Amino acid sequence: MSPSMMVWKRVNASPGLQRITCAAFSRCVTPPWTGTGLTPVLPPAVTQMFVRELNTSIRVFQYDSKPDVPKSEGRKLFFDTHAIVRLLEENGFTEEQAEMMVKVLVRTTDSNMDVVYNDMVTKVHQEIMLQRVMSQIAAVKKDMIILEKSEFSTLLAENEKLKIQLLLLKVQLTDVLNKVRSDTMLDMNLEKSRVKELKADQEKKLLETRNEIMEMTAEQDRHLTQTNMKIDTEAAGVQTMLESHKLDTIKYLAGSVFTCLTVVLGFYRIWM
């Protein structure tokens, strides 16, 4: 915001109401025109401006060369203080009160203009800062070129050295991998042969166990056959003995029957 924007204007409004515009009084806590019938109006371009308090601290920039700004004693006010005093007197203020209000207004305007001037920079100062920045950029570019020329060969040598170390490391890693692979293959072959031997031993033991089981089964079958033959022989002997006893029993029964018949016939003849 340029200093020319800090102006006060009297704007004609409805009868009995006068308005004063100023960009520096957009956020006053207690405006000096309170109770005077004066209404502040801001220009559209300054409506969104961040307005600082009276005691706002000034930021320190990188290039601390302040422009030549006019002092508060030598500044010109762009509004008629006498007209404002008369306007305040017309609205019910005494002369002392109106002058005091105008003094407060002038002090507030000076304070806000100090803050604005401290944050502003002139076009000449801006061009000087731009030239300084461009000179520093040129110095940095020059340093970069010198660095590239002086250290590029060193970087190439370091790069070649790293490549050689990587190749050596690759060869060592290949040798280690081949050794590990051969050791692994040897261990696998040994384990495979050992597993084959264990399998052969297990198959041999299984065959022997099977033969023993078959021999035991044959022997049990033989004993069972002999037992069955003995049982059959004894059963046949018992059956033969039963048959002989049966025949003897039949003979004894037949003899007993014939004897009884003979006795009965004898008694029958005797009685007849």
C-alpha positions as CSV (number, residue, x, y, z in Angstrom):
1,M,0.0,0.0,0.0
2,S,1.6,3.3,-1.0
3,P,1.5,6.4,1.2
4,S,-0.9,8.1,-1.2
5,M,-3.6,5.8,-0.1
6,M,-3.6,7.2,3.4
7,V,-6.2,9.9,2.6
8,W,-9.3,11.1,4.3
9,K,-12.3,12.0,2.3
10,R,-15.6,13.6,3.2
11,V,-18.4,11.8,1.5
12,N,-21.8,13.3,1.2
13,A,-24.5,11.0,2.5
14,S,-28.0,11.5,3.8
15,P,-28.8,14.8,5.5
16,G,-27.2,15.2,8.9
17,L,-24.6,12.4,8.3
18,Q,-21.0,12.9,7.2
19,R,-18.6,10.0,6.5
20,I,-14.8,9.9,6.6
21,T,-12.8,7.2,4.8
22,C,-9.4,6.0,5.9
23,A,-7.6,2.7,5.4
24,A,-5.7,2.9,8.7
25,F,-8.8,2.8,10.9
26,S,-10.5,-0.4,9.7
27,R,-9.9,-2.1,13.1
28,C,-9.7,0.5,15.8
29,V,-10.9,-0.8,19.1
30,T,-12.6,2.6,20.0
31,P,-12.8,4.8,16.9
32,P,-12.2,8.5,17.6
33,W,-15.4,9.4,15.8
34,T,-17.6,7.4,18.2
35,G,-20.6,9.6,19.1
36,T,-19.8,12.2,16.4
37,G,-22.1,10.9,13.7
38,L,-19.1,10.1,11.5
39,T,-19.0,6.7,9.8
40,P,-15.7,5.1,8.5
41,V,-15.8,3.8,4.9
42,L,-12.9,1.7,3.5
43,P,-11.9,1.7,-0.2
44,P,-12.5,-1.7,-1.9
45,A,-8.8,-2.3,-2.6
46,V,-8.0,-2.0,1.1
47,T,-10.9,-3.9,2.6
48,Q,-8.9,-7.2,2.9
49,M,-5.7,-5.6,4.2
50,F,-4.3,-6.9,7.5
51,V,-4.3,-3.8,9.8
52,R,-1.9,-3.9,12.7
53,E,-2.3,-2.4,16.2
54,L,-0.5,0.8,17.2
55,N,2.3,-1.0,19.0
56,T,2.9,-3.7,16.3
57,S,6.5,-4.7,16.1
58,I,8.4,-4.4,12.8
59,R,9.7,-7.5,11.1
60,V,13.4,-7.7,10.2
61,F,14.0,-8.7,6.6
62,Q,17.0,-10.3,5.1
63,Y,18.2,-7.1,3.5
64,D,18.0,-4.5,6.2
65,S,18.3,-1.3,4.2
66,K,15.3,0.9,5.0
67,P,14.0,3.3,2.4
68,D,14.0,7.0,3.0
69,V,10.6,7.6,4.5
70,P,9.4,11.0,5.8
71,K,9.4,11.5,9.5
72,S,6.1,12.0,11.4
73,E,7.0,15.7,11.9
74,G,7.5,16.4,8.3
75,R,4.5,14.5,6.9
76,K,1.5,16.3,5.3
77,L,-2.0,15.4,6.2
78,F,-4.4,14.8,3.4
79,F,-7.4,16.1,5.3
80,D,-8.6,19.3,6.8
81,T,-8.3,19.2,10.5
82,H,-10.0,22.5,11.0
83,A,-13.0,21.3,9.0
84,I,-13.2,18.2,11.2
85,V,-13.0,20.4,14.4
86,R,-15.9,22.5,13.1
87,L,-17.8,19.4,12.1
88,L,-17.4,18.0,15.6
89,E,-18.5,21.3,17.2
90,E,-21.6,21.2,15.0
91,N,-22.4,17.7,16.3
92,G,-22.3,18.7,20.0
93,F,-18.7,18.7,21.0
94,T,-17.0,21.6,22.7
95,E,-14.0,23.2,21.1
96,E,-11.5,21.5,23.5
97,Q,-13.2,18.1,23.0
98,A,-13.1,18.6,19.2
99,E,-9.4,19.6,19.2
100,M,-8.6,16.7,21.5
101,M,-10.4,14.3,19.2
102,V,-8.5,15.7,16.2
103,K,-5.2,15.4,18.0
104,V,-6.0,11.7,18.8
105,L,-7.0,11.2,15.2
106,V,-3.7,12.7,14.0
107,R,-1.7,10.6,16.4
108,T,-3.5,7.5,15.5
109,T,-3.0,8.3,11.8
110,D,0.7,8.9,12.3
111,S,1.1,5.6,14.3
112,N,-0.6,3.6,11.6
113,M,1.4,5.4,8.8
114,D,4.6,4.6,10.7
115,V,3.6,0.9,10.7
116,V,2.7,1.1,7.0
117,Y,5.9,2.9,6.1
118,N,8.1,0.4,8.0
119,D,6.6,-2.5,6.1
120,M,6.8,-0.8,2.7
121,V,9.7,-0.7,0.3
122,T,10.3,1.7,-2.6
123,K,10.8,0.7,-6.1
124,V,14.5,1.8,-6.1
125,H,15.1,-0.2,-2.9
126,Q,13.3,-3.2,-4.5
127,E,15.6,-2.9,-7.6
128,I,18.6,-2.8,-5.3
129,M,17.5,-5.9,-3.5
130,L,16.8,-7.7,-6.8
131,Q,20.3,-6.8,-8.1
132,R,21.8,-8.2,-4.8
133,V,19.9,-11.4,-5.2
134,M,20.9,-11.7,-8.9
135,S,24.5,-11.1,-7.9
136,Q,24.4,-13.7,-5.3
137,I,22.8,-16.2,-7.7
138,A,25.6,-15.4,-10.2
139,A,28.1,-16.0,-7.5
140,V,26.5,-19.3,-6.6
141,K,26.5,-20.3,-10.3
142,K,30.2,-19.4,-10.5
143,D,31.0,-21.5,-7.4
144,M,29.0,-24.4,-8.9
145,I,31.0,-24.2,-12.2
146,I,34.3,-24.1,-10.3
147,L,33.2,-27.0,-8.1
148,E,32.3,-29.0,-11.2
149,K,35.6,-28.3,-12.9
150,S,37.7,-29.0,-9.8
151,E,36.0,-32.0,-8.4
152,F,34.6,-33.7,-11.5
153,S,37.8,-35.6,-12.1
154,T,37.9,-36.6,-8.4
155,L,34.4,-37.9,-8.6
156,L,35.2,-39.9,-11.7
157,A,38.2,-41.4,-10.0
158,E,36.1,-42.3,-7.0
159,N,33.4,-43.7,-9.3
160,E,36.0,-45.9,-11.1
161,K,37.4,-47.0,-7.7
162,L,33.9,-48.0,-6.5
163,K,33.3,-49.9,-9.8
164,I,36.5,-51.9,-9.3
165,Q,35.6,-52.6,-5.7
166,L,32.1,-53.7,-6.8
167,L,33.6,-56.0,-9.4
168,L,36.0,-57.6,-6.8
169,L,33.1,-58.0,-4.4
170,K,31.0,-59.6,-7.2
171,V,33.9,-62.1,-7.9
172,Q,34.2,-62.9,-4.3
173,L,30.5,-63.3,-3.9
174,T,30.4,-65.6,-6.9
175,D,33.2,-67.8,-5.5
176,V,31.5,-68.0,-2.2
177,L,28.2,-68.9,-3.8
178,N,29.9,-71.6,-5.9
179,K,31.6,-73.0,-2.9
180,V,28.4,-73.1,-0.9
181,R,26.6,-74.7,-3.9
182,S,29.2,-77.4,-4.2
183,D,29.2,-78.1,-0.5
184,T,25.4,-78.2,-0.5
185,M,25.4,-80.7,-3.5
186,L,28.0,-82.9,-1.7
187,D,25.9,-82.9,1.5
188,M,22.8,-83.7,-0.5
189,N,24.5,-86.6,-2.3
190,L,25.8,-88.0,1.0
191,E,22.3,-87.7,2.6
192,K,20.8,-89.3,-0.5
193,S,23.2,-92.3,-0.3
194,R,22.6,-92.6,3.4
195,V,18.9,-92.6,2.9
196,K,19.2,-95.2,0.2
197,E,21.2,-97.4,2.6
198,L,18.6,-96.9,5.3
199,K,15.9,-97.8,2.8
200,A,17.8,-101.0,1.8
201,D,18.3,-102.0,5.4
202,Q,14.6,-101.4,6.2
203,E,13.5,-103.4,3.2
204,K,15.9,-106.2,4.2
205,K,14.5,-106.2,7.8
206,L,11.0,-106.1,6.4
207,L,11.7,-109.1,4.2
208,E,13.2,-111.0,7.1
209,T,10.2,-110.1,9.2
210,R,7.8,-111.2,6.5
211,N,9.7,-114.6,6.1
212,E,9.5,-115.1,9.8
213,I,5.8,-114.3,9.8
214,M,5.3,-116.7,6.9
215,E,7.2,-119.5,8.7
216,M,5.3,-118.9,11.9
217,T,2.0,-119.0,9.9
218,A,3.1,-122.3,8.1
219,E,4.0,-123.8,11.4
220,Q,0.7,-122.7,13.0
221,D,-1.1,-124.2,10.0
222,R,0.8,-127.4,10.4
223,H,0.0,-127.6,14.0
224,L,-3.6,-126.8,13.3
225,T,-3.7,-129.5,10.6
226,Q,-2.2,-132.0,13.0
227,T,-4.7,-131.0,15.7
228,N,-7.6,-131.3,13.3
229,M,-6.3,-134.8,12.2
230,K,-6.1,-135.8,15.9
231,I,-9.5,-134.5,16.5
232,D,-10.9,-136.3,13.5
233,T,-9.1,-139.6,14.5
234,E,-10.3,-139.4,18.0
235,A,-13.8,-138.5,16.8
236,A,-13.8,-141.5,14.5
237,G,-12.6,-143.8,17.3
238,V,-15.3,-142.5,19.6
239,Q,-17.9,-143.0,16.8
240,T,-16.6,-146.5,16.2
241,M,-16.8,-147.3,19.9
242,L,-20.3,-145.8,20.1
243,E,-21.3,-148.0,17.1
244,S,-19.8,-151.1,18.8
245,H,-21.6,-150.2,22.0
246,K,-24.8,-149.7,20.1
247,L,-24.5,-153.1,18.5
248,D,-23.8,-154.7,21.9
249,T,-26.8,-152.9,23.4
250,I,-29.0,-154.0,20.5
251,K,-27.8,-157.6,21.0
252,Y,-28.5,-157.4,24.7
253,L,-31.9,-155.9,24.1
254,A,-32.7,-158.6,21.5
255,G,-31.6,-161.4,23.8
256,S,-33.6,-159.9,26.7
257,V,-36.7,-159.6,24.4
258,F,-36.3,-163.2,23.2
259,T,-35.8,-164.4,26.7
260,C,-38.9,-162.6,27.9
261,L,-40.9,-164.1,25.0
262,T,-39.6,-167.5,25.8
263,V,-40.6,-167.2,29.4
264,V,-44.0,-165.9,28.5
265,L,-44.6,-168.7,26.0
266,G,-43.5,-171.2,28.6
267,F,-45.9,-169.8,31.1
268,Y,-48.6,-169.7,28.5
269,R,-48.1,-173.4,27.6
270,I,-48.1,-174.3,31.3
271,W,-51.4,-172.6,31.9
272,M,-53.0,-173.9,28.8
